[in-house]
Amino acid sequence: MLLIDYFTQILIYTLVSYPIIGGVSFIVSSLYYWLLMEKEDQPRYLKKGTPFITILVPAHNEKASIEATIDHLATQMNYPTDQYEIIVVNDGSTDKTGIILETLQAKYGQRLRTVTIINNRGKAAGFNSALGFAKGEFILSNDADSKPEVDALWKYMYYFEREGGAQLGAVTGNMLSINKTTLVAEAQQNELNSIIGLIKRSQLSYGGLFAFSGANTMYRKSAVIDVGGWQAEQPTEDIAISWDMQTAGWQAYFAPHIRFFMDVPETLPELVKQRRRWTSGGIYVLLTKSFGILRHPIKHFSMVPIIIDYGLSIIWSLFYWISMATFIVLQIGYVINQDWHRLLSSLSIAAIFTTIEILVGLIQLVQASYFNDGGRSLKYIAFAPWYILIYWMVNTYTVAVEIIPTIRQIIRGKDAGVWKSPKRSTEATGKREGGNSDE
């Protein structure tokens, strides 16, 4: 039984130590970035003019949100109206999206154009088709349910204008949610503030980004063309193009001071569905692009830690469920044998490490909230312990269920980027100003 006890402890340590160590590393490295880089790098007004921008909006069955989003982009942005255009890619919509776009085109004239694709081909393929019609030297990818803050365009342009900006291929903004109507939606405030923001800050501390935000990212058009556009076969075009750009020598940047508001899943099934697609995209990119990068690790040094971290997270996620099943079987064995001492001992150790994990997550939340808005978003802290635990469970589950199908897609060369009709909240249809920092 001593061997079983030892094995049980190893399982517990393995299960809980990875997120704890990872969380601590994010806390330390993001603090380093915030102290030495972020505080001295806030957007400033443009000094070299206002470059022409094309805003690309992908739309597949977006009747619920497309009008409010276009109205916001056309009327609320603090940027000269003659220096940007909006192109909507109507990708095989079967609802009233096309009819709504015709009305909006009559309203806004040449400022709004539509590229209509009869058969649903996906966001990346639609963007590649629209790229040839784009007049701007910069391209803003803006989802149909996302609204950038009113100053977002000139803030994005600052990073391209500043010293050293000539090699900047893309800047991605800081996402917050529009809808806070359910427990699941409310809890995601902690993820957007704590987990995603800190991870991106941490990654920038050594120079690379795992992914751009597909919902709102500003691209240099020449950089997009240089890497061959967006990859239509990828489940997540934003992850793929971020790796392509950085591998090709273009710099990537996360700008936490640029905020945009997006519609987040309101139910647990919808959240899991979204994360399955994200996970599939991450695995797809890792398996198709990392080997080429690792052949030249010095040249692509900033991407190496990203590959190692994501690779380890996939391995840990798979081991998590194997270990969890083994752990549960052992506990059942203790109960059957009425070995209460070992049962209590193993459960106590598990409880201690789970508590440490929650504490690390809370530190992340407090730190990121202070970074983002001076602590105003701490009003969502009541959801933090629940979400920290559910977050890891959802992520490990999506890896377990998506890794085999994704490998099959890669082997078969199957196009994984085709749209599925989204579900939007009622709040996504509202006209939101999007400039408040305390949201």
C-alpha positions as CSV (number, residue, x, y, z in Angstrom):
1,M,0.0,0.0,0.0
2,L,2.9,2.3,0.4
3,L,3.5,2.2,-3.3
4,I,-0.2,3.1,-3.9
5,D,0.1,6.0,-1.5
6,Y,3.2,7.3,-3.2
7,F,1.5,7.0,-6.6
8,T,-1.6,8.8,-5.4
9,Q,0.5,11.7,-4.1
10,I,2.4,11.9,-7.4
11,L,-1.0,12.1,-9.2
12,I,-2.2,14.9,-7.0
13,Y,1.0,16.9,-7.4
14,T,1.0,16.5,-11.1
15,L,-2.7,17.4,-11.5
16,V,-2.5,20.6,-9.5
17,S,1.1,21.8,-9.9
18,Y,1.0,22.7,-13.6
19,P,-1.7,25.4,-13.3
20,I,-0.1,26.7,-10.1
21,I,3.3,27.0,-11.6
22,G,1.9,28.4,-14.8
23,G,-0.2,30.9,-12.9
24,V,2.7,32.1,-10.8
25,S,4.9,32.5,-14.0
26,F,2.1,34.6,-15.6
27,I,1.9,36.8,-12.5
28,V,5.7,37.4,-12.4
29,S,6.3,37.9,-16.2
30,S,3.2,40.1,-16.7
31,L,4.3,42.3,-13.7
32,Y,7.7,42.7,-15.4
33,Y,6.0,43.7,-18.6
34,W,3.7,46.2,-16.9
35,L,6.4,47.8,-14.8
36,L,9.1,48.1,-17.6
37,M,7.1,48.4,-20.8
38,E,3.3,49.0,-20.6
39,K,3.3,52.0,-18.3
40,E,5.7,53.9,-20.6
41,D,3.9,52.9,-23.8
42,Q,0.4,54.4,-23.7
43,P,-1.1,55.6,-27.0
44,R,-0.5,59.2,-28.0
45,Y,-2.1,61.3,-30.6
46,L,-0.9,60.8,-34.2
47,K,1.8,63.2,-35.5
48,K,2.1,61.9,-39.1
49,G,-1.4,62.0,-40.3
50,T,-4.3,59.5,-40.4
51,P,-3.6,56.5,-42.7
52,F,-6.6,55.1,-44.6
53,I,-8.1,52.1,-42.9
54,T,-10.3,49.3,-44.2
55,I,-12.6,47.7,-41.6
56,L,-13.4,44.1,-42.6
57,V,-16.5,42.7,-40.9
58,P,-17.2,39.0,-41.4
59,A,-20.9,38.1,-41.4
60,H,-22.6,34.7,-41.5
61,N,-26.3,34.8,-40.3
62,E,-25.7,38.0,-38.3
63,K,-29.2,39.6,-38.5
64,A,-29.2,40.1,-34.7
65,S,-26.1,42.2,-34.5
66,I,-24.9,43.4,-37.9
67,E,-26.9,46.7,-38.0
68,A,-25.8,47.9,-34.5
69,T,-22.2,47.0,-35.3
70,I,-22.2,48.9,-38.6
71,D,-23.9,51.9,-37.1
72,H,-21.3,52.0,-34.4
73,L,-18.4,51.7,-36.8
74,A,-19.8,54.3,-39.2
75,T,-20.8,56.9,-36.7
76,Q,-19.0,56.5,-33.4
77,M,-15.3,56.2,-34.3
78,N,-13.1,59.2,-33.4
79,Y,-11.3,59.1,-36.8
80,P,-11.9,61.1,-40.0
81,T,-14.8,59.5,-41.8
82,D,-13.1,60.1,-45.2
83,Q,-10.1,58.1,-43.9
84,Y,-11.7,54.7,-43.4
85,E,-14.2,52.4,-45.1
86,I,-16.2,49.4,-44.0
87,I,-16.4,46.2,-46.0
88,V,-18.8,43.5,-44.9
89,V,-18.1,39.9,-46.1
90,N,-21.6,38.4,-46.3
91,D,-20.5,34.7,-46.3
92,G,-23.3,32.5,-47.3
93,S,-25.9,34.0,-45.0
94,T,-29.3,32.4,-45.1
95,D,-31.1,34.8,-42.8
96,K,-31.9,38.5,-43.4
97,T,-28.3,39.7,-43.1
98,G,-28.2,40.5,-46.9
99,I,-31.4,42.6,-46.7
100,I,-30.2,44.5,-43.7
101,L,-26.9,45.2,-45.5
102,E,-28.7,46.6,-48.5
103,T,-30.5,49.1,-46.2
104,L,-27.3,50.0,-44.6
105,Q,-25.5,50.6,-47.9
106,A,-28.3,53.0,-48.9
107,K,-27.7,54.8,-45.6
108,Y,-23.9,55.1,-45.7
109,G,-23.2,55.1,-49.5
110,Q,-19.6,54.5,-50.5
111,R,-18.4,54.2,-47.0
112,L,-19.9,50.7,-46.8
113,R,-19.4,48.0,-49.3
114,T,-20.4,44.4,-49.3
115,V,-18.6,41.3,-50.7
116,T,-21.2,38.6,-51.1
117,I,-20.1,34.9,-51.1
118,I,-22.9,32.6,-52.2
119,N,-21.6,29.4,-50.5
120,N,-20.4,29.4,-46.9
121,R,-16.6,29.3,-47.0
122,G,-15.5,30.7,-43.6
123,K,-14.0,33.8,-42.2
124,A,-10.5,33.4,-43.6
125,A,-11.6,32.7,-47.1
126,G,-14.0,35.6,-47.0
127,F,-11.3,38.0,-45.8
128,N,-8.9,36.8,-48.5
129,S,-11.6,37.6,-51.1
130,A,-12.3,41.0,-49.6
131,L,-8.6,41.9,-49.3
132,G,-8.4,42.6,-53.1
133,F,-11.1,45.2,-52.7
134,A,-9.6,46.9,-49.6
135,K,-8.4,50.5,-50.2
136,G,-6.7,50.8,-46.8
137,E,-3.0,50.2,-46.1
138,F,-4.2,48.9,-42.7
139,I,-6.9,46.4,-42.2
140,L,-9.1,46.1,-39.0
141,S,-10.6,42.7,-38.5
142,N,-13.8,43.4,-36.6
143,D,-16.4,40.7,-35.8
144,A,-20.1,41.3,-36.4
145,D,-20.8,41.3,-32.7
146,S,-17.8,43.4,-31.6
147,K,-17.7,47.2,-31.0
148,P,-14.3,48.9,-30.5
149,E,-14.0,51.9,-28.2
150,V,-14.4,55.2,-30.0
151,D,-10.7,56.0,-29.9
152,A,-9.6,52.6,-31.1
153,L,-8.6,53.5,-34.7
154,W,-6.1,56.3,-33.9
155,K,-4.8,54.3,-30.9
156,Y,-4.0,51.4,-33.2
157,M,-2.3,53.7,-35.6
158,Y,-0.1,55.1,-32.9
159,Y,1.7,51.8,-32.5
160,F,2.4,51.6,-36.3
161,E,3.6,55.3,-36.3
162,R,5.9,55.1,-33.3
163,E,9.6,54.5,-33.5
164,G,10.3,50.9,-34.6
165,G,6.7,50.5,-35.9
166,A,7.8,49.8,-39.5
167,Q,8.2,46.1,-38.7
168,L,4.9,45.8,-36.8
169,G,2.6,43.5,-38.6
170,A,-0.4,43.5,-36.3
171,V,-1.7,45.0,-33.1
172,T,-4.5,43.2,-31.1
173,G,-6.7,44.9,-28.6
174,N,-8.0,44.1,-25.1
175,M,-11.3,42.3,-25.1
176,L,-14.2,42.9,-22.7
177,S,-17.7,41.6,-22.9
178,I,-20.9,43.4,-23.9
179,N,-23.3,40.9,-22.3
180,K,-23.4,40.2,-18.6
181,T,-26.9,38.6,-18.5
182,T,-26.1,35.1,-17.2
183,L,-23.8,33.6,-14.6
184,V,-21.6,32.1,-17.4
185,A,-21.3,35.5,-19.1
186,E,-20.6,37.3,-15.8
187,A,-17.9,34.8,-14.9
188,Q,-16.1,35.3,-18.1
189,Q,-15.2,38.9,-17.0
190,N,-12.6,37.2,-14.8
191,E,-11.2,35.3,-17.7
192,L,-11.0,38.4,-20.0
193,N,-9.4,40.5,-17.2
194,S,-7.4,37.9,-15.5
195,I,-6.4,35.0,-17.7
196,I,-6.2,36.3,-21.2
197,G,-4.9,39.8,-20.4
198,L,-2.1,38.4,-18.2
199,I,-1.2,35.7,-20.6
200,K,-0.7,38.2,-23.5
201,R,1.3,40.5,-21.2
202,S,3.4,37.5,-20.1
203,Q,4.0,36.4,-23.7
204,L,5.1,40.0,-24.7
205,S,7.6,40.0,-21.9
206,Y,9.7,37.7,-24.1
207,G,8.6,39.1,-27.4
208,G,5.8,36.9,-28.9
209,L,2.1,36.3,-29.0
210,F,0.3,33.0,-29.2
211,A,-2.7,34.5,-31.0
212,F,-4.3,37.7,-32.2
213,S,-7.9,38.4,-31.3
214,G,-10.0,37.5,-34.3
215,A,-12.7,39.8,-32.9
216,N,-10.6,43.0,-33.2
217,T,-7.1,43.2,-34.6
218,M,-5.4,45.9,-36.8
219,Y,-3.2,44.4,-39.5
220,R,-0.7,46.1,-41.8
221,K,-2.0,45.1,-45.2
222,S,1.5,44.5,-46.7
223,A,2.2,42.1,-43.8
224,V,-1.0,40.1,-44.5
225,I,-0.1,39.8,-48.2
226,D,3.5,38.9,-47.3
227,V,2.3,35.8,-45.4
228,G,-0.2,34.8,-48.1
229,G,-3.3,36.1,-46.3
230,W,-5.5,34.2,-43.8
231,Q,-5.4,30.4,-44.0
232,A,-8.9,29.0,-44.9
233,E,-8.1,25.5,-43.8
234,Q,-7.4,26.5,-40.2
235,P,-10.1,26.3,-37.6
236,T,-8.9,29.6,-36.1
237,E,-7.5,32.0,-38.6
238,D,-6.4,34.5,-36.0
239,I,-4.0,32.0,-34.3
240,A,-2.6,30.9,-37.7
241,I,-1.8,34.3,-39.1
242,S,-0.2,35.4,-35.8
243,W,2.3,32.5,-36.1
244,D,2.8,33.2,-39.8
245,M,3.6,36.8,-39.3
246,Q,6.0,36.3,-36.4
247,T,7.7,33.5,-38.2
248,A,8.1,35.7,-41.3
249,G,9.8,38.4,-39.1
250,W,6.9,40.7,-38.5
251,Q,6.4,42.0,-35.0
252,A,3.1,41.5,-33.1
253,Y,1.8,43.6,-30.2
254,F,-0.9,43.4,-27.6
255,A,-2.3,46.9,-26.7
256,P,-4.1,46.6,-23.4
257,H,-5.1,50.3,-23.6
258,I,-7.2,49.6,-26.7
259,R,-10.5,48.1,-25.7
260,F,-13.3,46.4,-27.6
261,F,-16.5,44.9,-26.5
262,M,-17.7,41.5,-27.7
263,D,-20.6,39.1,-27.3
264,V,-19.6,36.2,-25.1
265,P,-21.3,32.8,-24.7
266,E,-24.2,32.9,-22.2
267,T,-24.6,29.2,-21.5
268,L,-22.1,26.5,-20.6
269,P,-22.8,24.4,-23.7
270,E,-22.2,27.5,-25.9
271,L,-19.0,28.2,-24.0
272,V,-17.7,24.7,-24.5
273,K,-18.6,24.8,-28.2
274,Q,-16.6,28.0,-28.6
275,R,-13.6,26.6,-26.7
276,R,-13.6,23.4,-28.7
277,R,-13.1,25.5,-31.8
278,W,-10.4,27.5,-30.1
279,T,-8.6,24.4,-28.9
280,S,-8.9,22.7,-32.3
281,G,-7.3,25.8,-33.8
282,G,-4.5,25.8,-31.3
283,I,-3.7,22.1,-31.8
284,Y,-3.9,22.5,-35.6
285,V,-1.4,25.4,-35.6
286,L,0.9,23.6,-33.1
287,L,1.1,20.4,-35.2
288,T,1.4,22.2,-38.6
289,K,3.7,25.1,-37.8
290,S,5.8,24.4,-34.7
291,F,8.3,21.9,-36.4
292,G,9.3,24.5,-38.9
293,I,9.9,27.0,-36.2
294,L,11.9,24.7,-34.0
295,R,14.3,24.0,-36.9
296,H,15.6,27.5,-36.3
297,P,15.0,28.1,-32.6
298,I,17.4,31.1,-32.4
299,K,15.9,32.9,-35.3
300,H,12.4,32.3,-33.9
301,F,13.3,32.6,-30.2
302,S,10.2,34.5,-29.2
303,M,8.0,31.7,-30.5
304,V,9.8,28.8,-28.7
305,P,8.4,29.5,-25.2
306,I,4.9,29.7,-26.7
307,I,5.3,26.3,-28.4
308,I,6.7,24.7,-25.2
309,D,4.0,26.2,-23.0
310,Y,1.1,25.2,-25.3
311,G,2.6,21.7,-26.0
312,L,2.9,21.1,-22.3
313,S,-0.6,22.3,-21.7
314,I,-2.0,19.8,-24.2
315,I,0.1,16.9,-22.6
316,W,-1.1,18.0,-19.2
317,S,-4.7,18.2,-20.2
318,L,-4.6,14.6,-21.6
319,F,-2.8,13.3,-18.5
320,Y,-5.3,15.2,-16.3
321,W,-8.2,13.0,-17.3
322,I,-6.2,9.8,-17.1
323,S,-4.9,10.8,-13.7
324,M,-8.3,11.9,-12.5
325,A,-9.9,8.6,-13.4
326,T,-7.1,6.7,-11.6
327,F,-7.4,9.0,-8.6
328,I,-11.2,8.4,-8.4
329,V,-10.7,4.6,-8.6
330,L,-8.2,4.8,-5.8
331,Q,-10.6,6.7,-3.6
332,I,-13.4,4.2,-4.3
333,G,-11.0,1.5,-3.3
334,Y,-10.2,3.2,0.0
335,V,-14.0,3.5,0.7
336,I,-14.6,-0.2,-0.2
337,N,-11.7,-1.2,2.1
338,Q,-12.8,1.3,4.7
339,D,-9.2,2.7,4.7
340,W,-10.4,6.1,6.0
341,H,-6.9,7.3,6.9
342,R,-5.6,7.1,3.3
343,L,-8.9,8.5,2.0
344,L,-8.7,11.5,4.3
345,S,-5.0,12.0,3.6
346,S,-5.4,12.0,-0.2
347,L,-8.5,14.2,-0.2
348,S,-6.8,16.6,2.2
349,I,-3.8,17.0,-0.1
350,A,-6.1,17.5,-3.0
351,A,-8.0,20.2,-1.1
352,I,-4.9,22.0,-0.1
353,F,-3.5,22.2,-3.7
354,T,-7.0,23.2,-5.1
355,T,-7.1,26.0,-2.5
356,I,-3.6,27.1,-3.6
357,E,-4.8,27.1,-7.2
358,I,-7.7,29.3,-6.4
359,L,-5.5,31.7,-4.5
360,V,-3.1,32.0,-7.4
361,G,-6.1,32.6,-9.7
362,L,-7.4,35.3,-7.3
363,I,-4.0,37.0,-7.3
364,Q,-4.1,37.0,-11.1
365,L,-7.5,38.6,-11.1
366,V,-6.6,41.3,-8.6
367,Q,-3.3,42.1,-10.5
368,A,-4.9,42.1,-13.9
369,S,-7.9,44.2,-12.7
370,Y,-5.4,46.8,-11.3
371,F,-3.5,46.7,-14.6
372,N,-6.6,47.2,-16.8
373,D,-8.8,49.6,-14.9
374,G,-7.4,50.5,-11.5
375,G,-9.4,47.7,-9.8
376,R,-12.9,48.7,-10.9
377,S,-13.5,45.3,-12.5
378,L,-13.0,43.6,-9.1
379,K,-16.8,43.8,-8.7
380,Y,-16.8,40.4,-10.5
381,I,-14.5,38.8,-8.0
382,A,-17.4,36.8,-6.5
383,F,-17.4,34.7,-9.6
384,A,-13.7,34.0,-9.6
385,P,-13.3,30.8,-7.5
386,W,-16.1,29.0,-9.4
387,Y,-14.8,30.1,-12.8
388,I,-11.1,29.3,-12.1
389,L,-12.0,25.7,-11.4
390,I,-14.5,25.4,-14.3
391,Y,-12.1,27.2,-16.7
392,W,-9.5,24.4,-16.2
393,M,-12.1,21.7,-16.5
394,V,-13.5,23.1,-19.8
395,N,-10.0,23.6,-21.3
396,T,-8.8,20.1,-20.4
397,Y,-12.1,18.6,-21.7
398,T,-11.8,20.4,-25.1
399,V,-8.3,19.1,-25.6
400,A,-9.4,15.6,-24.8
401,V,-12.3,15.6,-27.3
402,E,-10.6,17.7,-30.1
403,I,-7.1,16.3,-30.4
404,I,-8.1,13.2,-32.4
405,P,-10.6,15.0,-34.8
406,T,-8.0,17.7,-35.4
407,I,-5.3,15.3,-36.3
408,R,-7.7,13.6,-38.7
409,Q,-8.5,17.0,-40.3
410,I,-4.8,17.6,-40.8
411,I,-4.1,14.1,-42.3
412,R,-7.1,14.4,-44.6
413,G,-6.5,18.0,-45.5
414,K,-10.1,18.8,-44.6
415,D,-11.1,22.5,-44.6
416,A,-11.8,23.3,-40.9
417,G,-12.6,27.0,-41.3
418,V,-16.2,26.9,-42.4
419,W,-18.8,28.9,-40.4
420,K,-21.5,27.7,-38.2
421,S,-24.4,30.0,-37.4
422,P,-23.6,31.9,-34.1
423,K,-26.0,32.5,-31.2
424,R,-26.0,36.2,-30.2
425,S,-27.3,37.7,-27.0
426,T,-29.9,40.4,-27.0
427,E,-27.4,42.9,-25.7
428,A,-25.2,42.4,-28.9
429,T,-28.0,44.2,-30.8
430,G,-27.7,47.4,-28.8
431,K,-25.8,50.4,-29.9
432,R,-22.9,50.7,-27.4
433,E,-20.5,53.6,-27.2
434,G,-17.8,51.3,-25.9
435,G,-15.5,53.9,-24.5
436,N,-15.8,53.3,-20.8
437,S,-12.8,51.9,-19.0
438,D,-14.8,50.5,-16.1
439,E,-16.7,47.9,-18.1
